[in-house]
Amino acid sequence: MDIDIDLTYTTRVLLRLLNTPSPTGFTEDAVRVVEEELAALGVTATRTRKGAPRWTLPGPEGARSVTFSAHVDTLGAMVKEIRPNGRLRLTRLGGYDWATVEGEYALVHLQGGGTLGATVVNVKQSTHVWGQELRELTRDERTIELRLDAVTRDDEETRALGVQVGDFVSWDPRAVVTDAGYVKSRHLDNKAAVAILLAVTKAVREGHATLARTAHFFVSNYEEVGHGAAVGVPADTDELVAVDMAAVGEGQNSDEHTVTLCVKDSSGPYDHALGNRLRETARAAGIDLRTDIYPYYSSDASAAWAAGADYPAALIGPGVDASHAYERTHVDALRATGGLILAYLTREA
């Protein structure tokens, strides 16, 4: 690999992002983190009217432009109902199974300011009370509830705490970097890619890479609900490469230690010619690039195409195990993904 991203910087920024709550629709704090990291690199971002940050690293005069997208919004929930027992019913933000958050710590972000700690439980949580009924319980929006870390026994006491229907709820990411180089956390989808784009920007700004293309970077804030990149991608984009997590699991070709090119997902195949350019770039740079197909997946590239975008689009990303649950990747995959992006940006168009 000819050019590396700074892994110390990448993991530091990634941990900062992971520990900044940003469920879909509530991303202001995470967007501000992106802007602050860019400012430290001497780069100024602009925002779309939907609140998505964008920035550009110019290439040679007249060069074609490629946009790399990632998303800073994550899975989460909103308060749907304040129950008579003072606990909260939730509605999901994004697509996940309720069983993947049962037992998780959470924060309720109060409309009036501040937060309340909480824990996700089910309505028959105690095995000593419910026995077999607990084991047979279906986990869904009717049986999962939020137990607040506050003295409340009814809905009036909960409302007195400032809780309202529509308050956002974020999950505790429990972000850890292990001695073996694994990053364990919720929301690696897709804060890993955002950290990688910032690391790529750092490498270029510090003179470690000479661009052959103009590089645009677009960080969407509504990807988890399907319309993140439907608008806002820079108008002069010649190619779009979405950078998002690669799905690792049985029957998949992706790996936690590598970067993957997704050639097809639920939205259909991605651009074959652009994919081949990325494959050739990886071969020339000595990067282990896997190819894979994701059966239940779509991306910001899918959203851009569905909205009528007229440019080729591809999807790459680091391998992430247990997606939409308590996820894991390895710094090898962060390095490989950043290396592929830098190799593509510096390769003659």
C-alpha positions as CSV (number, residue, x, y, z in Angstrom):
1,M,0.0,0.0,0.0
2,D,1.7,3.2,-1.2
3,I,-0.1,5.7,1.1
4,D,-1.4,5.0,4.6
5,I,-3.9,7.0,6.7
6,D,-2.8,7.9,10.2
7,L,-4.4,5.1,12.3
8,T,-3.8,6.8,15.6
9,Y,-5.7,9.8,14.4
10,T,-8.4,7.6,12.8
11,T,-9.1,5.7,15.9
12,R,-9.1,8.9,18.1
13,V,-11.6,10.6,15.8
14,L,-13.7,7.4,15.5
15,L,-14.0,7.1,19.3
16,R,-14.9,10.8,19.6
17,L,-17.7,10.3,17.0
18,L,-18.9,7.0,18.5
19,N,-19.3,8.7,21.9
20,T,-21.3,11.6,20.4
21,P,-25.0,10.6,20.2
22,S,-26.4,11.1,16.7
23,P,-29.6,9.0,16.0
24,T,-31.2,9.9,12.7
25,G,-32.8,13.3,12.9
26,F,-30.6,14.3,15.9
27,T,-27.1,14.7,14.4
28,E,-26.1,18.3,15.2
29,D,-23.5,17.4,17.8
30,A,-21.8,14.8,15.6
31,V,-21.8,17.2,12.6
32,R,-20.2,19.7,14.8
33,V,-17.5,17.2,15.7
34,V,-16.8,16.7,11.9
35,E,-16.6,20.4,11.4
36,E,-14.2,20.9,14.4
37,E,-11.9,18.1,13.2
38,L,-11.9,19.7,9.7
39,A,-11.1,23.1,11.1
40,A,-8.1,21.7,12.9
41,L,-6.9,20.5,9.5
42,G,-7.4,23.9,8.0
43,V,-10.5,22.9,6.0
44,T,-13.9,24.7,6.1
45,A,-17.0,22.6,5.5
46,T,-20.3,23.9,4.3
47,R,-23.7,22.4,5.1
48,T,-26.6,21.5,2.9
49,R,-30.0,22.9,3.9
50,K,-30.7,19.4,5.4
51,G,-27.7,19.9,7.6
52,A,-25.2,17.6,5.9
53,P,-21.5,18.8,5.9
54,R,-19.5,18.9,2.7
55,W,-15.9,19.8,1.9
56,T,-13.6,19.8,-1.2
57,L,-9.9,19.1,-1.8
58,P,-9.2,20.5,-5.3
59,G,-7.3,18.5,-7.8
60,P,-5.5,19.7,-11.0
61,E,-7.3,22.3,-13.0
62,G,-9.9,20.7,-15.2
63,A,-9.7,17.3,-13.4
64,R,-12.7,15.1,-13.0
65,S,-14.3,15.0,-9.6
66,V,-15.2,12.1,-7.4
67,T,-17.4,12.4,-4.3
68,F,-16.9,10.1,-1.4
69,S,-20.0,9.9,0.9
70,A,-20.4,8.5,4.4
71,H,-23.1,9.0,7.0
72,V,-23.0,10.2,10.6
73,D,-26.5,9.4,11.6
74,T,-27.1,6.1,13.5
75,L,-29.8,3.8,14.7
76,G,-31.8,5.0,17.7
77,A,-35.3,5.6,18.8
78,M,-37.9,8.2,19.8
79,V,-40.4,8.2,22.6
80,K,-43.7,7.0,21.3
81,E,-45.7,6.8,24.5
82,I,-45.4,7.5,28.2
83,R,-46.9,4.4,29.8
84,P,-49.1,4.4,33.0
85,N,-46.2,2.8,34.9
86,G,-43.9,5.7,34.0
87,R,-41.9,3.8,31.5
88,L,-41.6,4.6,27.8
89,R,-42.7,2.9,24.7
90,L,-40.4,3.6,21.7
91,T,-40.5,3.8,18.0
92,R,-37.4,2.8,16.0
93,L,-35.1,5.0,14.0
94,G,-33.6,2.8,11.4
95,G,-33.8,-0.9,10.7
96,Y,-32.8,-3.2,13.6
97,D,-34.3,-6.0,15.6
98,W,-35.5,-5.1,19.1
99,A,-33.6,-8.0,20.5
100,T,-30.3,-6.4,19.6
101,V,-30.9,-3.5,22.1
102,E,-32.6,-5.3,24.9
103,G,-30.5,-4.7,28.1
104,E,-28.7,-1.7,26.6
105,Y,-28.1,1.6,28.4
106,A,-29.7,4.6,26.7
107,L,-30.1,8.3,27.0
108,V,-33.3,10.2,26.6
109,H,-32.6,13.6,25.0
110,L,-35.1,16.0,26.5
111,Q,-36.7,18.6,24.3
112,G,-36.1,21.1,27.1
113,G,-32.4,20.3,27.3
114,G,-30.4,17.7,29.2
115,T,-30.6,14.0,29.2
116,L,-32.0,11.2,31.3
117,G,-30.3,7.8,31.7
118,A,-32.3,4.7,31.0
119,T,-32.2,1.0,30.3
120,V,-34.0,-1.0,27.6
121,V,-36.0,-3.8,29.1
122,N,-39.0,-5.9,28.2
123,V,-42.4,-6.0,29.9
124,K,-41.7,-9.5,31.3
125,Q,-38.0,-9.0,32.1
126,S,-37.7,-11.0,35.3
127,T,-37.3,-14.7,34.9
128,H,-38.2,-15.2,38.5
129,V,-41.6,-13.6,37.9
130,W,-42.4,-14.7,34.3
131,G,-40.4,-17.9,33.8
132,Q,-41.3,-19.6,30.5
133,E,-43.3,-16.6,29.3
134,L,-40.2,-14.5,29.2
135,R,-38.3,-17.0,27.1
136,E,-41.3,-17.2,24.6
137,L,-41.8,-13.4,24.5
138,T,-41.6,-11.8,21.1
139,R,-39.5,-8.7,21.2
140,D,-41.3,-5.8,19.4
141,E,-42.5,-2.3,19.9
142,R,-45.3,-3.5,22.2
143,T,-43.0,-5.6,24.5
144,I,-39.9,-3.4,24.7
145,E,-39.9,-0.4,27.0
146,L,-37.4,2.1,28.5
147,R,-36.9,2.1,32.2
148,L,-35.8,5.5,33.4
149,D,-33.0,6.1,35.9
150,A,-35.2,8.4,37.9
151,V,-37.9,8.0,40.6
152,T,-41.1,7.6,38.7
153,R,-44.0,5.3,39.2
154,D,-46.6,6.7,36.8
155,D,-46.9,8.8,33.6
156,E,-47.4,12.1,35.5
157,E,-44.2,11.7,37.4
158,T,-42.4,10.9,34.1
159,R,-43.8,14.0,32.4
160,A,-42.7,16.1,35.4
161,L,-39.1,15.0,34.6
162,G,-39.5,16.8,31.3
163,V,-40.0,13.7,29.1
164,Q,-42.2,14.2,26.0
165,V,-43.4,12.1,23.2
166,G,-41.0,12.7,20.3
167,D,-37.8,12.9,22.5
168,F,-34.9,11.3,20.8
169,V,-33.3,8.2,22.4
170,S,-29.7,7.1,21.8
171,W,-27.9,3.8,22.7
172,D,-24.7,3.6,24.7
173,P,-22.1,2.8,22.1
174,R,-19.8,1.0,24.6
175,A,-16.9,1.9,22.3
176,V,-13.6,0.0,22.9
177,V,-10.3,-0.4,21.0
178,T,-8.8,-3.7,22.1
179,D,-5.1,-4.6,22.3
180,A,-5.5,-6.8,19.2
181,G,-6.7,-3.8,17.2
182,Y,-10.4,-4.5,17.1
183,V,-12.8,-1.7,17.5
184,K,-16.0,-2.9,19.3
185,S,-19.0,-0.5,19.4
186,R,-22.4,0.3,18.3
187,H,-22.6,2.6,15.3
188,L,-19.5,1.6,13.5
189,D,-22.1,1.8,10.8
190,N,-21.2,4.4,9.7
191,K,-18.9,6.5,11.9
192,A,-16.0,4.3,10.9
193,A,-16.3,5.6,7.3
194,V,-16.7,9.2,8.5
195,A,-13.4,8.8,10.5
196,I,-11.7,7.4,7.4
197,L,-12.8,10.3,5.3
198,L,-11.4,12.7,7.8
199,A,-8.1,10.7,7.9
200,V,-7.9,10.8,4.1
201,T,-8.4,14.6,4.3
202,K,-5.6,14.8,6.8
203,A,-3.2,12.8,4.6
204,V,-3.8,15.1,1.7
205,R,-3.6,18.3,3.7
206,E,-0.3,17.2,5.2
207,G,1.1,16.6,1.7
208,H,1.3,12.8,1.8
209,A,-0.8,12.5,-1.3
210,T,-1.0,14.5,-4.6
211,L,-4.5,14.4,-6.0
212,A,-5.1,13.5,-9.6
213,R,-8.8,14.2,-9.2
214,T,-10.8,16.8,-7.3
215,A,-12.2,15.1,-4.1
216,H,-15.5,16.1,-2.7
217,F,-16.6,14.6,0.7
218,F,-20.3,14.4,1.7
219,V,-21.4,13.3,5.1
220,S,-25.1,12.6,5.1
221,N,-27.4,12.7,8.2
222,Y,-30.4,10.7,7.1
223,E,-29.0,7.6,5.5
224,E,-30.5,5.2,8.1
225,V,-34.0,6.2,6.9
226,G,-33.1,6.0,3.2
227,H,-32.9,9.6,1.9
228,G,-29.5,10.8,3.1
229,A,-27.9,11.5,-0.3
230,A,-31.1,12.0,-2.3
231,V,-30.0,15.7,-2.4
232,G,-26.9,17.5,-1.5
233,V,-24.1,15.7,-3.4
234,P,-22.0,18.4,-5.2
235,A,-23.4,19.3,-8.6
236,D,-20.1,18.7,-10.4
237,T,-19.8,15.1,-9.2
238,D,-18.5,12.8,-12.0
239,E,-18.5,9.7,-9.8
240,L,-19.9,8.8,-6.4
241,V,-18.3,6.3,-4.1
242,A,-20.4,5.6,-1.0
243,V,-18.2,4.4,1.9
244,D,-20.2,2.3,4.3
245,M,-19.7,-0.8,6.4
246,A,-19.3,-4.1,4.7
247,A,-21.6,-6.8,6.0
248,V,-19.7,-9.7,7.6
249,G,-21.4,-13.0,8.3
250,E,-22.1,-16.6,7.1
251,G,-22.3,-16.7,3.3
252,Q,-20.5,-13.3,2.9
253,N,-17.1,-12.7,1.3
254,S,-16.4,-9.6,3.5
255,D,-13.9,-9.8,6.4
256,E,-13.3,-7.6,9.4
257,H,-9.6,-7.1,8.3
258,T,-10.2,-5.9,4.7
259,V,-12.0,-3.4,2.5
260,T,-14.9,-4.6,0.4
261,L,-16.4,-3.6,-2.9
262,C,-20.2,-4.3,-2.9
263,V,-21.3,-5.1,-6.4
264,K,-25.0,-5.5,-5.6
265,D,-27.4,-5.0,-2.7
266,S,-31.1,-4.8,-2.2
267,S,-31.3,-1.8,-4.5
268,G,-29.6,-3.7,-7.4
269,P,-26.1,-3.7,-9.0
270,Y,-23.7,-0.8,-8.7
271,D,-21.8,0.6,-11.7
272,H,-19.6,-2.1,-13.2
273,A,-17.1,0.1,-14.8
274,L,-16.5,2.2,-11.7
275,G,-16.2,-0.9,-9.7
276,N,-13.6,-2.3,-12.1
277,R,-11.6,1.0,-11.7
278,L,-11.6,0.5,-8.0
279,R,-10.6,-3.2,-8.4
280,E,-7.7,-2.2,-10.6
281,T,-6.6,0.5,-8.2
282,A,-6.6,-2.0,-5.3
283,R,-4.5,-4.5,-7.4
284,A,-2.0,-1.8,-8.3
285,A,-1.7,-0.7,-4.7
286,G,-1.5,-4.2,-3.2
287,I,-4.7,-3.8,-1.3
288,D,-6.8,-6.9,-0.4
289,L,-10.1,-5.8,-1.9
290,R,-13.0,-8.3,-1.4
291,T,-16.1,-8.3,-3.5
292,D,-19.5,-9.1,-2.0
293,I,-23.3,-8.9,-2.3
294,Y,-25.4,-7.8,0.6
295,P,-29.0,-9.3,0.6
296,Y,-30.6,-6.7,3.0
297,Y,-28.8,-3.4,2.4
298,S,-28.9,-0.1,0.6
299,S,-26.6,2.9,0.7
300,D,-26.4,6.6,0.1
301,A,-25.4,5.7,-3.5
302,S,-28.7,3.9,-3.8
303,A,-30.5,7.0,-2.5
304,A,-28.7,9.3,-4.9
305,W,-29.6,7.1,-7.9
306,A,-33.2,6.7,-6.8
307,A,-33.4,10.5,-6.7
308,G,-32.3,10.7,-10.3
309,A,-28.5,11.2,-10.0
310,D,-26.8,11.0,-13.4
311,Y,-23.3,9.6,-12.6
312,P,-21.8,6.2,-11.9
313,A,-21.9,5.0,-8.3
314,A,-20.1,2.4,-6.3
315,L,-20.0,1.2,-2.7
316,I,-16.9,0.3,-0.6
317,G,-16.2,0.0,3.1
318,P,-14.5,-1.8,6.0
319,G,-15.7,-5.2,7.1
320,V,-18.0,-4.9,10.1
321,D,-19.3,-8.0,12.1
322,A,-22.7,-8.1,13.7
323,S,-24.1,-5.1,11.8
324,H,-26.9,-3.1,13.4
325,A,-26.1,-4.8,16.7
326,Y,-23.0,-4.5,18.9
327,E,-20.5,-4.3,16.0
328,R,-16.8,-5.0,15.5
329,T,-14.2,-4.1,12.9
330,H,-10.4,-4.1,12.9
331,V,-7.9,-1.3,12.3
332,D,-6.7,-3.3,9.3
333,A,-10.0,-2.7,7.6
334,L,-9.9,1.1,8.4
335,R,-6.4,1.2,7.0
336,A,-7.3,-0.7,3.8
337,T,-10.3,1.4,3.1
338,G,-8.4,4.7,3.6
339,G,-5.6,3.3,1.5
340,L,-8.0,2.5,-1.4
341,I,-9.5,5.9,-1.3
342,L,-6.1,7.6,-1.4
343,A,-4.9,5.3,-4.1
344,Y,-7.9,6.1,-6.2
345,L,-7.6,9.8,-5.7
346,T,-3.9,9.8,-6.7
347,R,-4.3,7.5,-9.6
348,E,-4.2,9.1,-13.1
349,A,-7.8,9.5,-14.3
